[in-house]
Amino acid sequence: MRWLIPLIGIVYCGVLAGHGQAAPRIASLNLCTDQLALMLADKEEIVALSPLVRDCSASVLCHEGLPHVIFAADAENILSVHPDIVLAGQYTARTAVMAAREVGAHIVILPPARRLSDIPGQIRRVAQAVGHPERGEAFIAAFEKRLRGMSDLTTGVNPIAAVYEANGLVAGGASLQNDVLKYSGFQNLAVRAALPAGGRIPLETLLAWRPDLLILDRSGQGHSLAQAMLDNPVLTEFFPGVHHVNVPASLWLCGLPQTLEAVAVLRRARAALAENKTEAP
């Protein structure tokens, strides 16, 4: 993450723009827009964020979210903070969004990022909305420069990977995770097995397919039965050594510059698989 530190620092040392105008009051109702707000707006401009922003298993900027007011995304709460700008996801907090629109707030609704190529556009939209387009362009330039340094590894013979989550959920084809897998040089098991988006795959089916790489998230381990299945010893037996890797969900739940860190992790995993195959007798 060292490459992001100078850019994130801009958020906390910037001078308020606007030629004497009052700073905008920005509220966010969605984890992904929370993190974009933290990256692109001044600290004092943010009046409220959603609860997940402080959850380090879901948010890469969980510590940056600590000083801010956190509220449930409902109409009463959004009206109580008198926002000028409201950032929201496409499928969440619709009542709160309607309430904010009724009182004249500027609403920015972002759809889920499903491809790496969606990320610059989302950064630009939020940066322009909060009045700091130059910050957005700085993040975009750094993101695109790093992405250009990661040549596309898509071929017809790429190894198969499975993003295996609690309760047997797998990442479907219409997802950012799928695009990251493709760009990292993997085929997505969910696509190969024609599973629906957000589908589940029984452990027995996973083992029958036996993908080359099992991708788990160990950042938010709990004590539920759904989480416990990720600790099944049979997974260690079937996917030893280079055949499994941990990728924190926070890196690709949202389309952010940090998503490229997931690409980097998976590219290293692919290289390790290739080296292991070469060394095998």
C-alpha positions as CSV (number, residue, x, y, z in Angstrom):
1,M,0.0,0.0,0.0
2,R,3.0,2.3,0.1
3,W,2.2,3.8,-3.3
4,L,-1.1,5.1,-2.0
5,I,0.2,6.9,1.2
6,P,1.1,10.2,-0.5
7,L,-2.2,10.3,-2.3
8,I,-4.3,9.6,0.8
9,G,-2.3,12.2,2.6
10,I,-3.7,14.8,0.3
11,V,-7.1,14.3,1.9
12,Y,-5.9,15.5,5.3
13,C,-3.6,18.3,4.3
14,G,-5.6,20.0,1.5
15,V,-6.8,23.6,1.8
16,L,-10.6,24.1,1.5
17,A,-11.4,25.3,-2.0
18,G,-14.4,27.4,-3.0
19,H,-13.1,31.0,-2.7
20,G,-14.7,31.7,0.6
21,Q,-17.8,29.5,0.2
22,A,-18.9,27.3,3.0
23,A,-17.5,23.8,2.8
24,P,-20.0,21.2,1.5
25,R,-21.6,18.8,4.0
26,I,-21.0,15.3,2.6
27,A,-22.9,12.2,3.9
28,S,-22.3,8.7,2.5
29,L,-24.7,5.8,2.8
30,N,-22.7,3.0,1.3
31,L,-19.4,1.2,2.1
32,C,-17.9,1.9,-1.3
33,T,-18.9,5.6,-1.4
34,D,-17.7,5.9,2.2
35,Q,-14.2,5.0,1.1
36,L,-14.3,7.2,-1.9
37,A,-15.4,10.1,0.3
38,L,-12.5,9.5,2.7
39,M,-10.0,9.5,-0.2
40,L,-11.4,12.5,-2.0
41,A,-13.0,14.9,0.5
42,D,-11.6,17.0,3.3
43,K,-12.0,15.5,6.7
44,E,-14.1,18.4,7.9
45,E,-16.5,18.1,4.9
46,I,-17.7,14.6,5.8
47,V,-20.6,14.7,8.2
48,A,-21.5,11.0,8.3
49,L,-20.6,7.6,7.0
50,S,-22.1,4.2,7.1
51,P,-21.3,1.6,9.8
52,L,-19.3,-0.8,7.6
53,V,-16.6,1.7,7.0
54,R,-15.1,0.9,10.4
55,D,-15.1,-2.8,9.8
56,C,-11.6,-3.7,8.8
57,S,-12.7,-7.0,7.3
58,A,-14.7,-5.0,4.7
59,S,-13.0,-1.6,4.5
60,V,-9.4,-0.9,3.6
61,L,-9.9,2.6,5.1
62,C,-11.4,1.4,8.4
63,H,-8.9,3.3,10.5
64,E,-9.5,6.5,8.6
65,G,-13.2,6.1,9.3
66,L,-12.8,6.1,13.0
67,P,-13.0,9.9,13.6
68,H,-16.3,10.3,11.7
69,V,-19.9,10.2,12.7
70,I,-21.4,6.8,11.9
71,F,-25.1,6.3,11.3
72,A,-27.7,3.9,10.0
73,A,-28.8,4.8,6.5
74,D,-32.3,5.9,7.1
75,A,-34.4,9.0,6.3
76,E,-34.4,10.4,9.9
77,N,-30.6,10.2,10.2
78,I,-29.8,11.6,6.8
79,L,-32.0,14.6,7.5
80,S,-30.5,15.2,10.9
81,V,-27.0,15.9,9.4
82,H,-28.3,18.5,6.8
83,P,-26.2,17.2,4.0
84,D,-25.4,19.2,0.8
85,I,-24.1,16.1,-1.0
86,V,-25.2,12.5,-0.5
87,L,-23.2,9.6,-1.9
88,A,-25.1,6.2,-2.2
89,G,-25.0,2.8,-3.8
90,Q,-27.4,1.8,-6.5
91,Y,-29.3,-0.7,-4.4
92,T,-29.2,0.6,-0.8
93,A,-30.8,3.2,1.4
94,R,-33.5,4.3,-1.1
95,T,-35.7,5.9,1.5
96,A,-32.8,7.9,2.8
97,V,-31.9,9.0,-0.7
98,M,-35.4,10.1,-1.4
99,A,-35.5,12.1,1.8
100,A,-32.2,13.8,1.0
101,R,-33.5,14.6,-2.5
102,E,-36.6,16.2,-1.1
103,V,-34.6,18.7,0.9
104,G,-32.4,19.6,-2.1
105,A,-29.3,17.7,-1.5
106,H,-27.2,16.8,-4.5
107,I,-27.4,13.0,-4.9
108,V,-24.6,10.8,-6.4
109,I,-25.6,7.2,-6.9
110,L,-22.9,4.7,-7.9
111,P,-23.6,1.3,-9.4
112,P,-21.3,-1.6,-8.2
113,A,-18.0,-1.6,-10.0
114,R,-17.9,-4.8,-12.0
115,R,-14.7,-4.3,-13.9
116,L,-11.3,-2.7,-13.2
117,S,-12.1,-0.3,-16.0
118,D,-15.1,1.0,-14.0
119,I,-12.9,2.3,-11.2
120,P,-11.5,5.5,-12.8
121,G,-15.0,6.7,-13.8
122,Q,-16.3,6.2,-10.2
123,I,-13.4,8.1,-8.7
124,R,-13.9,10.9,-11.1
125,R,-17.7,11.2,-10.4
126,V,-17.2,11.4,-6.7
127,A,-14.2,13.8,-6.9
128,Q,-16.2,16.2,-9.1
129,A,-19.3,15.9,-6.8
130,V,-17.3,16.8,-3.7
131,G,-15.5,19.6,-5.4
132,H,-12.0,18.1,-5.6
133,P,-11.6,17.0,-9.2
134,E,-7.8,17.4,-9.0
135,R,-7.6,14.7,-6.3
136,G,-9.6,12.4,-8.3
137,E,-7.3,12.8,-11.3
138,A,-4.3,12.2,-9.2
139,F,-5.7,8.9,-7.9
140,I,-6.8,7.9,-11.5
141,A,-3.4,8.7,-12.9
142,A,-1.7,6.5,-10.2
143,F,-4.2,3.7,-10.7
144,E,-3.9,3.7,-14.5
145,K,-0.1,3.8,-14.3
146,R,0.0,0.8,-12.0
147,L,-2.5,-1.1,-14.1
148,R,-0.5,-0.5,-17.2
149,G,2.5,-2.1,-15.4
150,M,0.4,-5.2,-15.0
151,S,0.2,-6.8,-18.4
152,D,-3.1,-8.6,-19.1
153,L,-2.4,-12.4,-18.6
154,T,-5.6,-13.6,-20.2
155,T,-4.9,-16.7,-22.4
156,G,-6.8,-19.8,-23.4
157,V,-5.0,-22.0,-21.0
158,N,-5.2,-20.1,-17.7
159,P,-5.4,-22.1,-14.5
160,I,-8.8,-22.3,-12.7
161,A,-9.4,-20.4,-9.4
162,A,-12.3,-20.5,-7.0
163,V,-13.2,-17.5,-4.7
164,Y,-14.7,-19.5,-1.9
165,E,-16.5,-17.6,0.8
166,A,-18.5,-18.3,3.9
167,N,-21.6,-20.6,3.4
168,G,-20.1,-21.8,0.1
169,L,-20.7,-18.6,-1.8
170,V,-18.5,-18.1,-4.9
171,A,-17.8,-15.0,-7.0
172,G,-20.0,-15.0,-10.2
173,G,-19.1,-13.9,-13.7
174,A,-20.7,-10.4,-13.5
175,S,-18.5,-9.3,-10.6
176,L,-15.4,-7.2,-9.9
177,Q,-13.8,-10.4,-8.5
178,N,-14.3,-12.2,-11.8
179,D,-12.6,-9.3,-13.7
180,V,-9.7,-9.3,-11.3
181,L,-9.3,-13.1,-11.7
182,K,-9.2,-12.7,-15.5
183,Y,-6.7,-9.9,-15.4
184,S,-4.6,-11.9,-13.0
185,G,-4.5,-14.8,-15.5
186,F,-7.1,-17.1,-14.0
187,Q,-10.4,-18.7,-15.1
188,N,-13.2,-18.3,-12.6
189,L,-14.6,-21.7,-11.4
190,A,-18.1,-20.1,-11.0
191,V,-18.1,-19.2,-14.7
192,R,-16.7,-22.6,-15.8
193,A,-19.4,-24.4,-13.7
194,A,-22.1,-22.0,-15.0
195,L,-23.1,-20.9,-11.5
196,P,-25.5,-17.9,-11.1
197,A,-24.2,-14.7,-9.6
198,G,-24.0,-15.0,-5.9
199,G,-24.4,-18.8,-6.2
200,R,-23.3,-21.4,-3.7
201,I,-21.2,-24.5,-4.4
202,P,-21.2,-27.4,-2.1
203,L,-17.9,-28.5,-0.7
204,E,-18.2,-31.9,-2.5
205,T,-18.6,-30.0,-5.9
206,L,-15.6,-27.8,-5.2
207,L,-13.5,-30.9,-4.5
208,A,-14.8,-32.6,-7.6
209,W,-13.7,-29.7,-9.7
210,R,-10.5,-29.3,-7.8
211,P,-9.5,-25.9,-9.1
212,D,-5.8,-25.0,-9.4
213,L,-6.2,-22.2,-6.8
214,L,-8.5,-21.8,-3.8
215,I,-9.0,-18.2,-2.8
216,L,-10.1,-17.6,0.8
217,D,-10.7,-14.5,2.9
218,R,-9.2,-14.8,6.4
219,S,-9.6,-11.2,7.5
220,G,-13.1,-11.5,9.0
221,Q,-13.1,-15.0,10.5
222,G,-16.0,-15.4,13.0
223,H,-17.6,-18.3,14.9
224,S,-20.6,-19.1,12.7
225,L,-21.1,-22.4,10.9
226,A,-21.0,-20.5,7.6
227,Q,-17.4,-19.3,8.4
228,A,-16.4,-22.6,10.0
229,M,-16.7,-24.4,6.7
230,L,-13.6,-22.4,5.5
231,D,-11.6,-24.2,8.2
232,N,-12.6,-27.7,7.1
233,P,-9.3,-29.7,7.1
234,V,-10.2,-31.3,3.8
235,L,-9.5,-27.9,2.1
236,T,-6.0,-28.0,3.4
237,E,-5.5,-31.5,2.2
238,F,-6.9,-30.8,-1.3
239,F,-5.3,-27.3,-1.7
240,P,-1.9,-27.5,-0.1
241,G,0.9,-25.0,-0.4
242,V,0.7,-22.8,-3.6
243,H,-2.8,-24.1,-4.3
244,H,-4.4,-21.7,-1.9
245,V,-4.1,-18.0,-1.2
246,N,-5.7,-15.5,1.2
247,V,-7.2,-12.3,-0.4
248,P,-8.9,-10.0,2.1
249,A,-12.5,-9.2,0.9
250,S,-11.9,-5.5,1.6
251,L,-9.6,-5.3,-1.5
252,W,-12.3,-6.1,-3.9
253,L,-15.7,-5.6,-2.3
254,C,-15.5,-2.1,-3.8
255,G,-13.8,-0.7,-6.9
256,L,-10.9,1.3,-5.4
257,P,-7.3,1.9,-6.3
258,Q,-6.5,-0.7,-3.6
259,T,-8.2,-3.3,-5.7
260,L,-5.0,-3.5,-7.7
261,E,-3.4,-5.1,-4.6
262,A,-5.7,-8.1,-5.1
263,V,-4.4,-8.3,-8.7
264,A,-0.8,-8.2,-7.4
265,V,-1.5,-11.0,-4.8
266,L,-3.2,-13.2,-7.5
267,R,-0.4,-12.6,-10.0
268,R,2.1,-13.8,-7.5
269,A,0.0,-16.8,-6.8
270,R,-0.2,-17.6,-10.5
271,A,3.6,-17.3,-10.8
272,A,4.0,-19.7,-7.9
273,L,1.7,-22.2,-9.5
274,A,3.7,-22.1,-12.7
275,E,6.9,-22.5,-10.9
276,N,5.5,-25.4,-8.9
277,K,4.4,-27.1,-12.1
278,T,7.8,-26.7,-13.7
279,E,9.5,-28.2,-10.6
280,A,7.1,-31.1,-10.4
281,P,8.7,-34.5,-11.4
